[in-house]
Amino acid sequence: IHLLVERFSKFSPSPLSMKQFIDFGSANACEKTSFVFLRQELPVRLANIMKEIDFLPDKLLGTPSLKLLTSWYSQSLMELAEFLEKNPSDRNVLTGFTQTLVNIRNRHNNVVPTMAQGVVEYKDAFGVDPVTNQNVQYFLDRFYMSRISTRMLMNQHTLIFDGSVNPAHPKHIGSIDPTCDVVEVVKDAYETSKMLCEQYYLTSPDMEIREVNAKSPGQPLHIVYVPSHLYHMLFELFKNAMRATVETHETSPTLPPIKVHVALGAEDLTIKMSDKGGGVPLRKIERLFSYMYSTAPSPVHEDNSRNAPLAGFGYGLPISRLYAKYFQGDLQLYSMEGYGTAAVIYLKALSSESVERLPVFNKSALRHYQTSIEADDWCMPSRDPKKLGKFERTQ
């Protein structure tokens, strides 16, 4: 396995654009072409991130969760490597490959909670220091992004070449909707969060939605996108907005609505969600995206349904930001403490600009794991300011 990792990590992953994903799955889609691409590309992506796993702190690598996780990655890489010499024209090979992808996808289903559990085990045993936090943050953003990308590739292949059409979404190409109706996804995510919110708090805020299509005025807001990714981001933001709104206004007779603006320009499709949920101090905003400082309960005991369903295990925001960044977008929070928060999702309006954002293991990545935090080059204010008046009098 070590040789395989060395061999494949020498290659850089090849990012695909939304247009390429669609070409892979269009009417004249060729399963052989997809097979030949994936049998090389998936091992490259797995090996690149496996190289980075090795640079995590030894004590984190020693946790039972991480040992289990690295065994999954090794096994999957070996299973994929078996197809390197096989004949793409052999029907049985193609069928076997699709089945292998399904097996790998299922094996990796619990990667996120398992990794989260490893971080919790490490934190409980050794605490958190700024250097480890910085390294783990850098690594997990890359690790989870790598996972989003490999799942995307496997899903596309298995959905397109399993010989069936999704009856609910006949126009979808794998998991991509060539005319994704953004406002519909917003409404869908709102309804699900509303249901959860009402189950837990017995009330929920309304939503007001406004749309602006500057590109084609009066037309619905359509982009080429993966609706499940967009839904994931919106669902997370709605849960946070609802929880903050209900808890901030629990004594008032009415709840202020959550306002959503969706705008399509020449370059960006932007979704802004504003709540009056009391806001968060600026000091805490970055922490909301931190994996190490996540305050939520330990994730693996998720079957314990007494947990607040709107809390989750604290990875919702950082992972939602990764979904946005995956196709060159972003997700940002702007808060006014004492008033409320605005969350903004930026997506690319053009499918030619929606290209995968992928981590690659190279010297710059390596440097990240070797840095230690040096002394700050900005002054730290002392506890009590110097009393300059007294000093002047003694002169």
C-alpha positions in Angstrom: 0.0 0.0 0.0 2.9 2.3 0.8 4.2 1.9 -2.8 0.7 2.7 -4.2 0.5 5.9 -2.2 3.9 7.0 -3.3 3.2 6.2 -6.9 -0.2 8.0 -7.1 0.6 11.0 -4.9 3.2 12.1 -7.4 0.4 13.0 -9.8 -1.8 16.1 -9.2 -5.5 15.6 -9.2 -7.3 16.8 -12.4 -10.2 19.2 -11.5 -13.3 18.9 -13.6 -15.6 21.7 -14.6 -19.4 21.4 -14.4 -19.4 21.3 -18.2 -17.0 18.3 -18.2 -19.2 16.5 -15.6 -22.2 17.1 -17.9 -20.3 15.9 -21.0 -19.4 12.7 -19.1 -23.1 12.1 -18.5 -24.7 13.4 -21.6 -26.6 11.3 -24.2 -23.4 10.1 -25.8 -21.8 9.3 -22.5 -19.1 6.6 -22.8 -18.8 4.3 -19.8 -15.3 3.2 -21.0 -14.0 6.8 -21.0 -15.3 7.4 -17.5 -13.8 4.1 -16.3 -10.4 4.9 -17.8 -10.4 8.3 -16.2 -11.6 7.2 -12.8 -9.3 4.2 -12.4 -6.4 6.7 -12.5 -8.0 9.8 -11.0 -9.6 8.3 -7.9 -6.3 6.7 -6.7 -4.6 10.0 -7.3 -7.1 11.9 -5.2 -7.0 9.3 -2.4 -3.2 9.0 -2.4 -2.8 12.8 -2.3 -4.9 13.1 0.9 -3.4 9.9 2.4 0.1 11.6 2.2 -1.4 14.5 4.3 -3.0 12.2 6.9 0.6 11.1 7.8 1.5 14.7 8.9 -1.2 14.8 11.6 0.0 14.7 15.2 1.1 11.2 16.1 -1.2 11.2 19.1 -4.2 11.9 16.8 -3.1 9.2 14.4 -2.9 6.8 17.4 -6.6 7.2 18.2 -8.8 4.2 17.4 -11.0 6.3 15.1 -8.0 7.4 13.0 -6.7 3.8 12.7 -10.1 2.7 11.5 -10.3 5.5 9.0 -6.8 5.0 7.5 -7.6 1.3 7.1 -10.7 2.3 4.9 -8.6 4.5 2.7 -5.9 1.8 2.3 -8.4 -0.8 1.4 -10.2 1.4 -1.1 -7.0 2.4 -2.8 -6.0 -1.3 -3.2 -9.4 -2.2 -4.6 -9.1 0.6 -7.2 -5.6 -0.4 -8.2 -6.8 -3.8 -9.2 -8.5 -2.2 -12.2 -5.4 -0.6 -13.6 -4.4 -3.4 -16.0 -8.0 -4.6 -16.8 -9.5 -4.3 -20.3 -12.0 -1.3 -20.6 -13.8 -3.2 -23.4 -14.8 -6.1 -21.2 -18.4 -5.6 -20.0 -17.7 -7.6 -16.8 -14.8 -5.3 -15.9 -17.1 -2.2 -16.2 -19.8 -3.8 -14.1 -17.3 -4.9 -11.5 -15.9 -1.4 -11.4 -19.3 0.2 -10.8 -19.9 -2.3 -8.0 -16.5 -1.5 -6.4 -17.4 2.2 -6.4 -20.6 1.5 -4.6 -18.7 -0.7 -2.0 -16.1 2.1 -1.5 -18.8 4.8 -1.2 -20.6 2.7 1.5 -17.4 1.9 3.3 -16.6 5.6 3.6 -20.2 6.6 4.6 -19.1 7.4 8.2 -15.8 9.2 7.5 -17.0 12.6 8.8 -18.3 11.4 12.2 -15.3 9.0 12.6 -12.8 11.7 11.9 -14.8 14.1 14.2 -14.7 11.4 16.9 -10.9 11.1 16.5 -10.5 14.9 17.0 -12.7 14.6 20.2 -10.7 11.7 21.5 -7.5 13.7 20.9 -8.9 16.9 22.5 -10.1 15.0 25.6 -6.7 13.5 26.1 -4.4 16.3 25.2 -6.3 19.6 25.0 -6.1 22.1 22.2 -3.1 24.4 21.5 -3.0 27.1 18.7 -0.5 25.2 16.5 -2.5 21.9 16.6 -5.7 23.8 16.0 -4.2 25.6 13.0 -2.8 22.3 11.5 -6.0 20.3 12.1 -8.1 23.1 10.6 -5.9 23.3 7.5 -5.9 19.5 7.2 -9.6 18.9 7.8 -10.7 21.6 5.3 -8.5 19.7 2.7 -9.5 16.2 3.9 -13.3 16.9 3.7 -12.9 18.7 0.4 -11.1 15.7 -1.0 -13.9 13.5 0.3 -16.6 15.7 -1.3 -14.8 15.5 -4.6 -14.2 11.7 -4.6 -17.9 11.1 -3.7 -18.9 13.4 -6.5 -16.9 11.4 -9.0 -18.2 8.1 -7.7 -21.8 9.3 -7.5 -21.7 10.6 -11.1 -20.3 7.3 -12.5 -22.7 5.0 -10.5 -25.8 7.1 -11.1 -25.1 7.6 -14.9 -24.0 4.0 -15.7 -26.3 1.9 -13.6 -28.7 1.8 -16.5 -31.6 3.6 -14.9 -33.1 7.0 -15.0 -34.1 8.8 -11.8 -37.9 9.0 -12.3 -38.2 12.0 -9.9 -35.6 14.0 -11.8 -35.4 12.7 -15.4 -33.3 15.8 -16.5 -30.6 15.3 -13.8 -27.2 14.2 -15.0 -26.1 12.1 -12.1 -26.4 14.5 -9.2 -26.2 17.6 -11.3 -29.3 19.6 -12.3 -28.5 21.5 -15.5 -31.4 23.9 -14.7 -31.2 24.0 -10.9 -34.0 26.3 -9.7 -32.3 28.0 -6.8 -35.5 29.5 -5.2 -37.1 26.0 -5.1 -34.1 24.6 -3.2 -34.3 27.6 -0.8 -38.0 26.8 -0.2 -37.3 23.1 0.2 -34.5 23.7 2.8 -36.8 26.2 4.7 -39.7 23.7 4.9 -37.5 21.0 6.4 -35.8 23.3 8.9 -39.3 24.7 9.8 -40.6 21.2 10.6 -37.6 20.4 12.8 -37.9 23.8 14.5 -41.6 23.3 15.2 -41.0 19.8 16.6 -38.4 21.2 19.0 -39.6 24.7 19.9 -43.3 24.4 18.9 -42.9 27.6 16.8 -40.9 28.8 13.9 -40.2 32.1 12.0 -41.6 32.8 8.6 -39.5 33.4 5.5 -39.6 36.3 3.1 -37.9 35.7 -0.2 -37.0 38.2 -2.9 -35.4 37.3 -6.2 -33.5 39.5 -8.7 -32.5 38.2 -12.1 -30.2 40.9 -13.5 -29.1 38.5 -16.3 -32.5 37.8 -17.7 -35.1 40.0 -15.9 -38.3 38.3 -15.1 -36.9 34.8 -15.7 -36.5 32.1 -12.9 -33.1 31.9 -11.3 -31.5 28.8 -12.9 -27.9 27.6 -12.7 -26.0 24.4 -13.4 -25.5 23.0 -9.9 -25.7 20.0 -7.5 -29.0 20.6 -5.7 -28.0 18.3 -2.8 -24.9 20.5 -2.1 -26.9 23.7 -2.2 -29.6 22.2 0.0 -27.0 21.1 2.5 -25.7 24.7 2.8 -29.1 26.3 3.0 -30.5 23.7 5.5 -27.6 24.4 7.8 -28.0 28.2 7.6 -31.8 28.0 8.1 -31.3 25.8 11.2 -28.9 28.3 12.7 -31.1 31.3 11.8 -34.3 29.7 13.2 -32.6 28.5 16.4 -31.2 32.0 17.0 -34.5 33.8 16.2 -36.6 31.5 18.4 -34.2 31.6 21.4 -33.7 35.4 21.1 -37.4 36.2 20.9 -38.8 33.5 23.2 -40.7 36.0 25.4 -42.1 38.1 22.5 -45.5 37.4 21.0 -44.2 37.3 17.4 -41.1 36.1 15.7 -39.3 38.3 13.1 -39.1 36.6 9.7 -35.9 35.3 8.1 -35.3 37.3 4.9 -33.7 35.6 1.9 -32.5 37.5 -1.2 -31.4 35.6 -4.3 -29.6 37.5 -7.1 -28.2 36.4 -10.4 -25.6 38.5 -12.1 -23.2 38.0 -14.9 -20.6 36.2 -12.7 -22.2 35.3 -9.4 -25.4 33.8 -8.1 -25.7 35.1 -4.5 -28.0 34.0 -1.7 -28.2 36.2 1.3 -30.1 35.0 4.4 -30.7 37.6 7.2 -32.1 36.9 10.6 -32.8 39.0 13.7 -31.5 36.3 16.1 -29.3 38.5 18.2 -26.1 38.0 16.3 -22.7 36.7 17.4 -19.7 38.7 18.5 -17.0 39.1 15.8 -14.5 37.3 18.1 -16.6 34.1 17.9 -17.3 34.1 14.1 -14.1 32.3 13.1 -14.7 29.8 15.8 -18.0 28.8 14.2 -15.9 27.4 11.3 -13.4 25.7 13.5 -13.3 21.9 13.9 -11.2 21.8 17.0 -13.3 24.5 18.9 -16.6 22.9 18.0 -18.7 23.1 21.2 -21.4 20.6 20.1 -21.7 17.2 21.7 -19.6 14.3 20.6 -20.9 13.2 17.1 -20.8 9.4 17.2 -23.7 8.9 19.6 -26.1 10.4 17.1 -28.8 7.8 17.7 -29.3 9.6 21.0 -32.3 11.5 19.8 -32.7 13.7 22.9 -30.0 16.0 21.5 -31.4 19.2 20.1 -32.0 18.4 16.4 -31.0 21.9 15.5 -27.6 21.5 17.1 -25.9 18.7 15.1 -22.3 18.0 15.8 -20.8 21.5 15.1 -19.4 20.7 11.6 -22.4 22.0 9.7 -20.9 25.4 9.0 -17.3 24.5 8.0 -18.6 21.7 5.8 -21.2 23.9 4.2 -18.4 26.4 3.4 -16.5 23.6 1.7 -19.5 22.7 -0.4 -19.7 26.3 -1.5 -15.9 26.5 -2.2 -15.9 23.2 -4.1 -17.2 24.8 -7.3 -15.3 28.1 -6.7 -17.9 29.8 -4.6 -17.8 30.8 -0.9 -20.0 31.1 2.2 -19.5 34.0 4.6 -21.1 35.2 7.8 -21.6 38.8 8.7 -23.0 39.4 12.2 -24.2 42.4 14.2 -24.1 41.4 17.9 -27.3 42.5 19.6 -29.2 42.4 16.3 -28.8 39.5 14.0 -26.7 37.7 11.3 -26.5 37.7 7.6 -25.1 34.6 5.9 -24.1 34.8 2.2 -23.6 32.0 -0.2 -21.7 32.8 -3.4 -21.9 30.4 -6.4 -20.6 30.8 -9.9 -23.3 31.7 -12.4 -21.5 30.2 -15.4 -20.9 26.4 -15.6 -17.6 27.0 -17.4 -16.3 28.8 -14.2 -17.7 26.1 -11.8 -14.5 24.1 -11.6 -13.6 21.7 -8.8 -11.3 23.2 -6.1 -9.1 20.3 -5.1 -6.2 20.0 -2.6 -2.9 18.7 -3.9 0.0 17.4 -1.7 3.1 19.3 -2.6 5.9 21.3 -0.9 3.7 24.2 0.0 1.2 21.9 1.7 4.1 20.2 3.5 5.3 23.6 4.8 1.9 24.2 6.4 2.3 21.1 8.6 5.9 22.1 9.6 5.1 25.7 10.7 4.9 26.6 14.3 3.2 29.8 15.4 5.8 32.4 16.0 5.5 35.5 18.2 2.8 37.9 17.1 4.1 40.8 15.1 1.3 43.1 16.4 1.5 44.6 19.9 -0.5 42.9 22.6 -2.3 45.4 24.8 -1.2 45.1 28.4 -3.8 44.5 31.1 -3.6 48.1 32.5 -2.5 51.0 30.2 0.6 52.9 31.3 -0.2 56.0 33.4 1.8 58.4 31.3 0.9 61.5 33.5 2.8 60.1 36.6 5.9 59.4 34.5 6.0 62.9 33.1 5.8 64.5 36.6 8.9 62.6 37.8 11.1 64.0 35.0 
